[in-house]
Amino acid sequence: MTELLGASGQLAALYLLVGAASLLAASGVPGLLLDRRSLWGERLATLLTVIAGVAGLVGAFALLAATGSATLELPSPFPEQRTVLGGDALSGWFAVPVFLVGALGSIYSGAYWSARRHPRNGRRLRLCYGLLLASLIFILLARDGASFLMAWEVMALTNFFLVTIEENDLAVRRAGWVYLLYSHVTILGLFAFFVLQHRLSGELGFQRIPLQATSTAGAVLFLLALMAFGIKAGVMPLHSWLPSAHASAPSHVSAVMSGVVIKMGIYGLVRTTGLFGDLPLAWGVTVLALGAVGAFFGVVFALGQHDLKRLLAYHSIENIGIILLGLGLAMVGRSLGRPDWVLLGMAGCLLHVWNHALFKSLLFFGAGSVVHSTGSRDLEQLGGLARRMPATAMFFLIGAIAICGLPPFNGFVSELLVYLGLARAAVAPGAAWAALAAPVLAATGALAVACFVKVVGVVFLGTPRSAAATAAHESPLPMLVPMAVLATGCALLGVAPGLVAPALERAAAVWAGAPLAGQSLAELAPLGWVSAGALALVALAGVLLAVVLPVCRRGRVRQPALPTWDCGFAASSPRLQYTASSFAELITSRFAWALRPHERLPGIDRVFPASASFDSHVEDTVLDRILAPRVERARQVAARIRAYQQGDLQKYVLYIVGAIVALLLFNFRLGGLVTELYGR
Amino acid sequence: METLAHVAALLLFSPLLLGVIQRTKAIAAGRRGASVWQPYFDLGKLTRKEVALSQTTTWIFVVAPAIVVATAVLAGLLVPLGSFATPISFAGDFVFFTYLFALGRFFTAAAALDTGSPFEGMGAAREVGFAWLTEPAVFFAFLALCRLSGSLRLSQMLRATEGGLWLEHTAPLLLTAAGLFIVLLTECSRIPVDDPNTHLELTMIHEVMVLDHSGPLLALVEYGAALKLFILEAMLLHVMAPTAEVGGWPGFALFLFGLSGIAVGIGIVESVMARLRLLHVPTLLIAAILSCGFAFLLLNR
């Protein structure tokens, strides 16, 4: 691993990142001083965000070019504490998607959430958007617990305001409350984690934890971190806030949330597992198992959805599962002393963080274009949009192929790294159980193909199913340019993954430390062959197309208005096409025990039934069937206690007098016993 | 020279296997049947016809057959034939192999939905509804072969049967071969999973996805199906028998003869069995997963 940048360069990069983050935080502020319908506030916000994004990308890539870390100490508002900001390759790795997706989202919002059409909440959106991005960078740079917690809190709150930007909608409000509830649990967990860590090591921050592997304190720390960061990342079964929150937010905010914000949970997990000197095997197995379950059931739930953005949110849960598979494999490798597993697992995990940020943001931007154009998120109301929005359809297709992990795009490379690690586990004697994750990953990939064929086929292909879809139009340029940039990124990482291999090794080395010495990604993973394979695929397909296309063009010219063969049905209608629910029915019926769909079947009660309707809806099982009934029962129990709170002032005075009398009696009669106990 | 023979066999020999299956089924049914060279004549006839494209379809419909053939050819370069070296081989290429076929499946299913017809939609839904069960079976088989051969390259994994390993590990290899045979029947749309000859709704999976393709597009689709059959049969033959024992050109000829033998076997299976009810096909595929999974388990005692 060669180092391209010295210590002073790293410090300069750190200053650049802090400056870029501050600029992001300030990007929404000028708009507050201008009129709510003014375009200048919006343009200024976008300009500042893009400048900050470019500067931040330079700083992040500079951090990736160096090993070691740079720190910056600042005075802290808390007594006897110092605010420590630090930058190393791992922080730089996670910072790159923040700046890229943030800047592109800001360009996208210029047309998607323009100030003219959303005067009431546009300025609030831009302010919170800038604050959210800034808080993400400070989370990545924070090295002491206090600043980490403050940045996390700012992120959670601004995210809440962004999710509930359309506050008039009841579903949006409900999504916001569920999100806030889960966020509070996360922050409580983080507080407990940092306090416990302070108790054990004397430092409040990300320091090495001198613990024995099998101690209970260490296990409690790990479980706290897993729970808190797991909720943020969307690990099953703690994921229930994610689908509704990502569906309710505006599309460019959903892109940032799915692409970047949930990665903060992954960052937290990676940092905390890197703190322990030696990892017990059980922890790695837990993370591996959670990753496999989350990946598989994430995509099963996605198949049951017919809301476009909810479906994409469940796919985020699936991809977080794949990222956890890589992390779990790396943890298992560290426990068993296998540095090749560590490198492959960590490389797969980190590269998938980038890849997911790229293609998920692309897909959410595409979904936003569809919503902007047709006004509907419901798959059953769309169709035939490829003819009306050809550029959006092309970019969405690239995102869909990438998310299924298919060559020649980037999703394949990170999944290949994870597969290589798992296959090495299969070959190693005694640890072959880890390789059981490979068929689960394969099944997940095949189900993802099923789901995205459904989405692309039902939304963009076929004939339009509603008037809104028939009247769709192509998105304006500010919405197409970010999608083009992201699609190019997907293609570039798929065709030339070797470009990022050195940076990937440096970022993985931050986690693994010394055991990584001597292993190189170039030796373990055939990235050159992947490039060659991707290019060969494109070349072969191109050659065949060059032969076939002239014939097809002649066919279209000769017979331009042929209908699809419909077996002689005289009155074909768009309603005859397969709907999204019917396409997925073969798979969702098999998983009805997990999905538990709410179905309203057509009741046929007469001899000649006239019209009938069928309705099927899949809610989040954990929230809907497990948590909500228990919360309702808790409310009922609490309602009995509420009987004592009638608002009658005399009764409240009676309560106070009764409490004082009881305290006096307690103090008078047991005073001696109490002084005895406390005197010792 | 060997690479040339590999490519030539892949490109030119594959439609013959379709003809062998058809001829076997005809003889089993008491007919004389078409010649084994009939698929070549069919492909030639289709390339000379014109293309009729529905007004509903987009560029995906045109691009899909080309991608199916391109992915199949690239995958075919990863599988060894006989004892010759494979043209392309790298660690982890079995993942590339599987995902190439998945790319072809994505585009075939998308092209099916492109037509806006419920028949193609039905075929696409069933195709992706069975694919999620064949992939884990294939990966369990690959894991078992990785374990046996100690290598991550497909060419060495498939040669794991040589050197007396077949006698030592007969049970896992038999189970793997059984699982791979079921996967072969599913992926190549053979009875008992799918009936390639009828066009009734009950039997529509692969045949109906390509109902609207015509002319050279249909030729590419059928050629892609022939390539897929060739490649999956080659994989199965390696697992079923130590094919690298006989070296050089005689071994290569023996390998091609073995492929024809498997094709005859598929024809016999198709003639003897009826098509399964659609709801029972996942059960068959889960049996394939369990079979290959058990093989992996047996190797890890």
Interface residues (C-beta under 8 A of the other chain):
Chain A: G383 G384 A386 R387 A393 L397 I401 C404 G405 L406 P407 F412 E415 L416 Y419 L420 A423 R424 A426 V427 A432 W433 A435 A438 P439 V440 L441 A442 A443 G445 A446 L447 V449 A450 F452 V453 K454 V456 G457 V458 F460 L461 G462 T463 L524 A525 P526 W529 V530 G533 A536 L537 L540 A541 L544 L545 V547 V548 L549 V551 C552 R554 G555 R556 R558 Q559 P560 A561 L562 P563 T564 W565 D566 C567 P574 L576 Q577 Y578 S582 F583 A584 E585 L586 I587 R590
Chain B: E50 V51 A52 L53 S54 Q55 T56 T57 T58 I60 V62 V63 P65 A66 I67 V69 A70 T71 V73 L74 I88 F90 A91 G92 D93 V95 F96 T98 Y99 L100 A102 L103 R105 F106 A109 A110 A112 L113 D114 T115 G116 S117 P118 F119 G121 M122 A124 A125 R126 V128 G129 A131 W132 L133 T134 E135 P136 A137 V138 F139 F140 F142 L143 C146 R147 G150 S151 L152 L211 D212 G215 P216 L217 L220 P282 I289 G293 F296 N300
